[in-house]
Amino acid sequence: MVLKKLLQLFGVGKKKKDSKKKGKSVDPLWQGVAPQSTLNVLASNSILDPCSSGSGTVLSLQKHEPGCSSIISTMINTIHGSENDDYKLYSQFDVVQDFSDHHYAKTSPGKATKDWTKTIQNEWKLLQRDLPGSIYVRVYEDRIDLLRAAIVGPSGTPYHDGLFFFDVRFPPEYPRCPPKVHYHSGGLRLNPNLYESGKVCLSLLNTWWGTGCEKWGKSNSTMLQVLISIQGLVLNDKPYFNEPGNKSTVNTPLGEKHSVAYNQTAFVLSCKTMLYSLRKPPKHFENLVVHHFLEREPAILNACSAYLSGMVVGSSASDGAKYASDKWFVSFKKSLHAHAELLVKELAANRTRALELKTDEPAADEIVSTS
């Protein structure tokens, strides 16, 4: 039931209107954003809702100038807006060639049967047709057992505006057993379900307990459901309660206090993950990383500034939720300030990379027609 609601929430099953000729589609991240949205935010002395995921929605707030975030504020005020109409198209689904940096590259694909190949082809068709606008997938022409996905962190969570990468392998027994999924963690544990080792703990992958439709079913479970479950159930607004031992404290003062503190840590680690992605994006996602963070830069820096001033991580600016001055916030403030300064520098370098992309020929993502 939970998974069904998630699928409905992300519009899965609804036929997309956008053309996907030759494996291309207009990137939803860049659609419907007013070219002057960033300028409007800066001119009004307002900040983007940290949970807006860069949609350009402006919320009226009193101007705040936290002393420790002066560098961030200065950088925000120097941004001249992003030229959204110049973004290169980045399709959500494509077939590519080079799989050398894939986590399962050295794992033998096994013997390919006719039924197995047909199942993978059906998975490709489903992903190409029904991927939500915030999930991107690359599959490999010479290794159809492999797949790589990028998931945008959902708004209203400590993962908002981040990019999270996953490598997938379809074993020879697929779909009798679920796919193997590895998370690009960078050695960070930013969620109870995502381990430093790259393990993804999810009932749909049979890596955690579950009952009925929560577990993998060979006749009704799909790769699309796995990706949506990771985005909606794992990268949620209160990941602290993903840990089984913490579920009993939901809606209790102590539980909520620990949840808020966990979100602080998760956001800092999400910022660190952003730095990793900016410095070394996975193959075939280089352009996505550049364009994503160029578009989301104002929202990310404004969120850092707001959180440094005391706003609760993941809360809407309209809520006006503020932290109490406790030891957790003091520690979080110090850590976030350090990472925010690094983000300012890396995002500035990313703008330079975006300008270089504009002057170059369209980058070859080794795209192969899927039509």
ZAZAMI-59975 format. One record per residue (C-alpha): x, y, z; residue in one letter. Coordinates in pm, whole numbers, plus 50000, padded with zeros to 5 digits. Last residue first. Example, Ala and Ser with C-alpha at 12.3 -4.5 7.8 and 13.67 -1.06 7.14 Angstrom:
BEGIN
+-------+-------+-------+------+
|    xx |    yy |    zz | resn |
+-------+-------+-------+------+
| 51367 | 49894 | 50714 |    s |
| 51230 | 49550 | 50780 |    a |
+-------+-------+-------+------+
// end
This chain:
BEGIN
+-------+-------+-------+------+
|    xx |    yy |    zz | resn |
+-------+-------+-------+------+
| 51398 | 50435 | 46973 |    s |
| 51678 | 50380 | 47220 |    t |
| 51936 | 50569 | 47016 |    s |
| 52282 | 50539 | 47162 |    v |
| 52436 | 50818 | 47363 |    i |
| 52809 | 50805 | 47413 |    e |
| 52771 | 51092 | 47657 |    d |
| 52948 | 51307 | 47400 |    a |
| 52954 | 51664 | 47521 |    a |
| 52778 | 51901 | 47285 |    p |
| 53053 | 52109 | 47116 |    e |
| 53220 | 52349 | 47350 |    d |
| 53133 | 52710 | 47430 |    t |
| 52839 | 52634 | 47655 |    k |
| 53026 | 52353 | 47827 |    l |
| 53300 | 52596 | 47924 |    e |
| 53044 | 52827 | 48082 |    l |
| 52909 | 52535 | 48286 |    a |
| 53261 | 52447 | 48402 |    r |
| 53307 | 52803 | 48525 |    t |
| 52980 | 52782 | 48714 |    r |
| 53105 | 52458 | 48871 |    n |
| 53415 | 52638 | 48997 |    a |
| 53185 | 52880 | 49180 |    a |
| 52992 | 52581 | 49317 |    l |
| 53318 | 52437 | 49448 |    e |
| 53418 | 52758 | 49625 |    k |
| 53079 | 52814 | 49789 |    v |
| 53056 | 52445 | 49873 |    l |
| 53383 | 52460 | 50066 |    l |
| 53253 | 52753 | 50270 |    e |
| 52931 | 52561 | 50330 |    a |
| 53128 | 52265 | 50460 |    h |
| 53300 | 52470 | 50729 |    a |
| 52980 | 52654 | 50825 |    h |
| 52792 | 52325 | 50843 |    l |
| 53040 | 52179 | 51094 |    s |
| 53034 | 52481 | 51325 |    k |
| 52657 | 52515 | 51311 |    k |
| 52605 | 52144 | 51374 |    f |
| 52821 | 52156 | 51688 |    s |
| 52634 | 52460 | 51821 |    v |
| 52300 | 52305 | 51725 |    f |
| 52370 | 51984 | 51913 |    w |
| 52499 | 52171 | 52219 |    k |
| 52170 | 52355 | 52260 |    d |
| 52042 | 52691 | 52141 |    s |
| 51687 | 52587 | 52056 |    a |
| 51630 | 52540 | 51687 |    y |
| 51386 | 52745 | 51482 |    k |
| 51075 | 52661 | 51283 |    a |
| 50958 | 52957 | 51075 |    g |
| 50705 | 52735 | 50904 |    d |
| 50710 | 52952 | 50591 |    s |
| 51077 | 52868 | 50543 |    a |
| 50976 | 52506 | 50507 |    s |
| 51153 | 52264 | 50734 |    s |
| 51425 | 52029 | 50608 |    g |
| 51683 | 52141 | 50860 |    v |
| 51530 | 52359 | 51132 |    v |
| 51606 | 52728 | 51088 |    m |
| 51871 | 52857 | 51328 |    g |
| 52070 | 53119 | 51138 |    s |
| 52309 | 52853 | 51013 |    l |
| 52011 | 52665 | 50873 |    y |
| 51900 | 52971 | 50678 |    a |
| 52248 | 53035 | 50537 |    s |
| 52290 | 52671 | 50436 |    c |
| 51944 | 52677 | 50275 |    a |
| 52032 | 52995 | 50086 |    n |
| 52349 | 52828 | 49961 |    l |
| 52160 | 52520 | 49839 |    i |
| 51871 | 52715 | 49685 |    a |
| 52105 | 52957 | 49504 |    p |
| 52320 | 52668 | 49369 |    e |
| 52029 | 52453 | 49250 |    r |
| 52044 | 52546 | 48882 |    e |
| 52422 | 52537 | 48854 |    l |
| 52419 | 52228 | 49075 |    f |
| 52193 | 52037 | 48840 |    h |
| 52361 | 52165 | 48525 |    h |
| 52712 | 52059 | 48623 |    v |
| 52606 | 51727 | 48780 |    v |
| 52385 | 51642 | 48483 |    l |
| 52668 | 51718 | 48245 |    n |
| 52907 | 51480 | 48421 |    e |
| 52650 | 51202 | 48455 |    f |
| 52787 | 50971 | 48185 |    h |
| 53075 | 50863 | 48410 |    k |
| 53035 | 50937 | 48781 |    p |
| 53103 | 51295 | 48893 |    p |
| 53438 | 51366 | 49057 |    k |
| 53471 | 51710 | 49214 |    r |
| 53106 | 51811 | 49196 |    l |
| 52984 | 51470 | 49310 |    s |
| 53224 | 51459 | 49606 |    y |
| 53128 | 51813 | 49710 |    l |
| 52759 | 51725 | 49691 |    m |
| 52829 | 51422 | 49914 |    t |
| 52982 | 51657 | 50171 |    k |
| 52668 | 51868 | 50159 |    c |
| 52464 | 51551 | 50215 |    s |
| 52689 | 51471 | 50510 |    l |
| 52606 | 51813 | 50658 |    v |
| 52237 | 51751 | 50588 |    f |
| 52243 | 51408 | 50752 |    a |
| 52414 | 51545 | 51064 |    t |
| 52146 | 51809 | 51111 |    q |
| 51874 | 51559 | 51029 |    n |
| 52003 | 51332 | 51306 |    y |
| 51976 | 51619 | 51554 |    a |
| 51613 | 51679 | 51456 |    v |
| 51538 | 51308 | 51490 |    s |
| 51701 | 51297 | 51834 |    h |
| 51471 | 51575 | 51951 |    k |
| 51172 | 51403 | 51792 |    e |
| 51247 | 51082 | 51977 |    g |
| 51292 | 51260 | 52309 |    l |
| 50968 | 51454 | 52277 |    p |
| 50772 | 51144 | 52163 |    t |
| 50601 | 51140 | 51823 |    n |
| 50806 | 50839 | 51707 |    v |
| 51004 | 50686 | 51995 |    t |
| 50906 | 50324 | 51920 |    s |
| 51052 | 50358 | 51572 |    k |
| 51403 | 50416 | 51705 |    n |
| 51516 | 50055 | 51732 |    g |
| 51406 | 49986 | 51377 |    p |
| 51629 | 50262 | 51229 |    e |
| 51420 | 50434 | 50963 |    n |
| 51308 | 50660 | 51250 |    f |
| 51622 | 50873 | 51218 |    y |
| 51538 | 50918 | 50849 |    p |
| 51276 | 51183 | 50930 |    k |
| 51202 | 51372 | 50607 |    d |
| 51261 | 51077 | 50374 |    n |
| 51553 | 50955 | 50164 |    l |
| 51479 | 50589 | 50240 |    v |
| 51105 | 50567 | 50172 |    l |
| 51051 | 50813 | 49886 |    g |
| 51379 | 50816 | 49695 |    q |
| 51482 | 50458 | 49770 |    i |
| 51128 | 50336 | 49708 |    s |
| 51113 | 50520 | 49375 |    i |
| 51435 | 50354 | 49262 |    l |
| 51320 | 50007 | 49368 |    v |
| 50978 | 50052 | 49209 |    q |
| 51142 | 50143 | 48878 |    l |
| 51358 | 49832 | 48900 |    m |
| 51040 | 49626 | 48903 |    t |
| 50831 | 49402 | 49128 |    s |
| 50513 | 49227 | 49008 |    n |
| 50595 | 48880 | 48878 |    s |
| 50924 | 48807 | 49052 |    k |
| 50808 | 48954 | 49383 |    g |
| 51054 | 49141 | 49603 |    w |
| 50934 | 49216 | 49952 |    k |
| 50703 | 49498 | 50064 |    e |
| 50429 | 49336 | 49853 |    c |
| 50374 | 49075 | 50122 |    g |
| 50592 | 49114 | 50429 |    t |
| 50923 | 49283 | 50505 |    g |
| 51264 | 49219 | 50655 |    w |
| 51569 | 49388 | 50514 |    w |
| 51815 | 49314 | 50235 |    t |
| 51539 | 49147 | 50033 |    n |
| 51574 | 49424 | 49773 |    l |
| 51213 | 49534 | 49829 |    l |
| 51284 | 49517 | 50204 |    s |
| 51551 | 49783 | 50174 |    l |
| 51901 | 49816 | 50322 |    c |
| 52130 | 49949 | 50051 |    v |
| 52490 | 49839 | 50101 |    k |
| 52748 | 50090 | 49977 |    g |
| 53010 | 50005 | 50238 |    s |
| 52933 | 50325 | 50427 |    e |
| 52578 | 50198 | 50461 |    y |
| 52258 | 50346 | 50325 |    l |
| 51947 | 50238 | 50519 |    n |
| 52027 | 50427 | 50840 |    p |
| 52100 | 50739 | 50631 |    n |
| 52400 | 50969 | 50592 |    l |
| 52664 | 50702 | 50649 |    r |
| 52964 | 50832 | 50453 |    l |
| 53247 | 50630 | 50294 |    g |
| 53202 | 50803 | 49959 |    g |
| 52857 | 50646 | 49966 |    s |
| 52807 | 50553 | 49602 |    h |
| 52521 | 50312 | 49680 |    y |
| 52532 | 49956 | 49545 |    h |
| 52220 | 49769 | 49433 |    v |
| 52187 | 49402 | 49340 |    k |
| 51863 | 49332 | 49154 |    p |
| 51588 | 49124 | 49317 |    p |
| 51554 | 48745 | 49279 |    c |
| 51329 | 48548 | 49045 |    r |
| 51359 | 48849 | 48816 |    p |
| 51655 | 48798 | 48771 |    y |
| 51840 | 48468 | 48823 |    e |
| 52128 | 48578 | 48596 |    p |
| 52185 | 48879 | 48826 |    p |
| 52064 | 49229 | 48729 |    f |
| 52328 | 49469 | 48855 |    r |
| 52273 | 49821 | 48983 |    v |
| 52498 | 50115 | 49065 |    d |
| 52346 | 50398 | 49269 |    f |
| 52418 | 50770 | 49277 |    f |
| 52272 | 51037 | 49505 |    f |
| 52238 | 51398 | 49394 |    l |
| 52150 | 51659 | 49657 |    g |
| 51891 | 51935 | 49627 |    d |
| 51703 | 51818 | 49938 |    h |
| 51867 | 51543 | 50144 |    y |
| 51769 | 51678 | 50488 |    p |
| 51407 | 51632 | 50375 |    t |
| 51131 | 51873 | 50274 |    g |
| 51229 | 51851 | 49908 |    s |
| 51339 | 51512 | 49782 |    p |
| 51708 | 51434 | 49712 |    g |
| 51764 | 51391 | 49339 |    v |
| 51833 | 51030 | 49241 |    i |
| 52105 | 50933 | 48993 |    a |
| 52089 | 50581 | 48852 |    a |
| 52340 | 50340 | 48700 |    r |
| 52252 | 50012 | 48527 |    l |
| 52427 | 49684 | 48455 |    l |
| 52295 | 49350 | 48324 |    d |
| 52266 | 49499 | 47976 |    i |
| 52643 | 49500 | 47954 |    r |
| 52740 | 49590 | 47596 |    d |
| 52476 | 49859 | 47546 |    e |
| 52492 | 49993 | 47899 |    y |
| 52211 | 50154 | 48095 |    v |
| 52195 | 50512 | 48224 |    r |
| 51917 | 50634 | 48451 |    v |
| 51803 | 50968 | 48590 |    y |
| 51551 | 51025 | 48871 |    i |
| 51396 | 51361 | 48959 |    s |
| 51152 | 51385 | 48670 |    g |
| 50988 | 51058 | 48767 |    p |
| 51080 | 50766 | 48537 |    l |
| 50773 | 50624 | 48361 |    d |
| 50844 | 50573 | 47991 |    r |
| 51219 | 50517 | 47976 |    q |
| 51210 | 50319 | 48299 |    l |
| 50931 | 50092 | 48177 |    l |
| 51101 | 50036 | 47842 |    k |
| 51431 | 49953 | 48007 |    w |
| 51264 | 49707 | 48245 |    e |
| 51098 | 49540 | 47945 |    n |
| 51439 | 49502 | 47782 |    q |
| 51574 | 49348 | 48101 |    i |
| 51289 | 49094 | 48106 |    t |
| 51347 | 49009 | 47738 |    k |
| 51714 | 48943 | 47807 |    t |
| 51627 | 48714 | 48099 |    w |
| 51370 | 48524 | 47890 |    d |
| 51618 | 48470 | 47604 |    k |
| 51890 | 48354 | 47838 |    t |
| 52211 | 48542 | 47912 |    a |
| 52480 | 48330 | 48076 |    k |
| 52656 | 48515 | 48354 |    g |
| 52715 | 48887 | 48369 |    p |
| 53058 | 48830 | 48525 |    s |
| 53138 | 49084 | 48794 |    t |
| 53428 | 49312 | 48698 |    k |
| 53202 | 49606 | 48609 |    a |
| 52988 | 49563 | 48923 |    y |
| 53081 | 49896 | 49084 |    h |
| 53069 | 50075 | 48748 |    h |
| 53383 | 50274 | 48664 |    d |
| 53454 | 50083 | 48341 |    s |
| 53095 | 50091 | 48213 |    f |
| 53170 | 50279 | 47889 |    d |
| 52895 | 50241 | 47629 |    q |
| 52573 | 50433 | 47686 |    v |
| 52197 | 50375 | 47660 |    v |
| 51987 | 50666 | 47777 |    d |
| 51712 | 50758 | 48022 |    f |
| 51645 | 51093 | 48185 |    q |
| 51767 | 51287 | 47887 |    s |
| 51989 | 51588 | 47936 |    y |
| 51920 | 51875 | 47700 |    l |
| 52179 | 52145 | 47718 |    k |
| 52089 | 52440 | 47930 |    y |
| 52086 | 52770 | 47742 |    d |
| 51725 | 52858 | 47830 |    d |
| 51810 | 52819 | 48198 |    n |
| 52062 | 53101 | 48195 |    e |
| 52134 | 53105 | 48566 |    s |
| 52115 | 53414 | 48783 |    g |
| 52369 | 53685 | 48845 |    h |
| 52524 | 53536 | 49158 |    i |
| 52720 | 53796 | 49350 |    t |
| 52465 | 53836 | 49631 |    n |
| 52468 | 53465 | 49699 |    i |
| 52846 | 53474 | 49738 |    m |
| 52828 | 53752 | 49993 |    t |
| 52560 | 53569 | 50189 |    s |
| 52774 | 53254 | 50194 |    i |
| 53079 | 53444 | 50316 |    i |
| 52870 | 53620 | 50581 |    s |
| 52743 | 53290 | 50720 |    s |
| 52904 | 53315 | 51062 |    c |
| 52754 | 53658 | 51129 |    g |
| 52397 | 53558 | 51064 |    p |
| 52235 | 53823 | 50847 |    e |
| 51859 | 53777 | 50837 |    h |
| 51620 | 53956 | 50605 |    k |
| 51261 | 53906 | 50707 |    q |
| 51101 | 53644 | 50494 |    l |
| 50878 | 53639 | 50190 |    s |
| 50888 | 53306 | 50010 |    l |
| 51006 | 53280 | 49653 |    v |
| 50943 | 52969 | 49446 |    t |
| 51216 | 52933 | 49184 |    g |
| 51196 | 52557 | 49174 |    s |
| 51539 | 52522 | 49327 |    g |
| 51457 | 52221 | 49537 |    s |
| 51186 | 52418 | 49719 |    s |
| 51283 | 52272 | 50055 |    c |
| 51528 | 52547 | 50141 |    p |
| 51248 | 52793 | 50053 |    d |
| 51437 | 53047 | 49851 |    l |
| 51547 | 53350 | 50044 |    i |
| 51412 | 53703 | 50041 |    s |
| 51611 | 54023 | 50001 |    n |
| 51369 | 54113 | 49718 |    s |
| 51644 | 54169 | 49464 |    a |
| 51817 | 53842 | 49547 |    l |
| 51510 | 53629 | 49495 |    v |
| 51407 | 53810 | 49178 |    n |
| 51755 | 53772 | 49034 |    l |
| 51743 | 53397 | 49093 |    t |
| 51405 | 53363 | 48923 |    s |
| 51508 | 53568 | 48617 |    q |
| 51497 | 53288 | 48362 |    p |
| 51167 | 53160 | 48509 |    a |
| 51187 | 52789 | 48574 |    v |
| 50924 | 52584 | 48395 |    g |
| 51159 | 52322 | 48266 |    q |
| 51519 | 52292 | 48382 |    w |
| 51489 | 52002 | 48619 |    l |
| 51242 | 51838 | 48382 |    p |
| 51528 | 51776 | 48133 |    d |
| 51381 | 51791 | 47785 |    v |
| 51397 | 51447 | 47633 |    s |
| 51641 | 51252 | 47420 |    k |
| 51667 | 50877 | 47356 |    g |
| 51659 | 50917 | 46982 |    k |
| 51308 | 51060 | 47001 |    k |
| 51183 | 51088 | 47355 |    k |
| 50891 | 51323 | 47300 |    s |
| 50739 | 51477 | 47608 |    d |
| 50376 | 51387 | 47681 |    k |
| 50451 | 51129 | 47946 |    k |
| 50204 | 50850 | 48002 |    k |
| 50091 | 50820 | 48359 |    k |
| 50191 | 50491 | 48516 |    g |
| 50418 | 50654 | 48766 |    v |
| 50295 | 50996 | 48869 |    g |
| 50545 | 51038 | 49151 |    f |
| 50270 | 51045 | 49413 |    l |
| 50087 | 50755 | 49251 |    q |
| 50400 | 50539 | 49270 |    l |
| 50449 | 50642 | 49630 |    l |
| 50089 | 50556 | 49715 |    k |
| 50138 | 50210 | 49565 |    k |
| 50459 | 50163 | 49764 |    l |
| 50281 | 50240 | 50089 |    v |
| 50000 | 50000 | 50000 |    m |
+-------+-------+-------+------+
// end
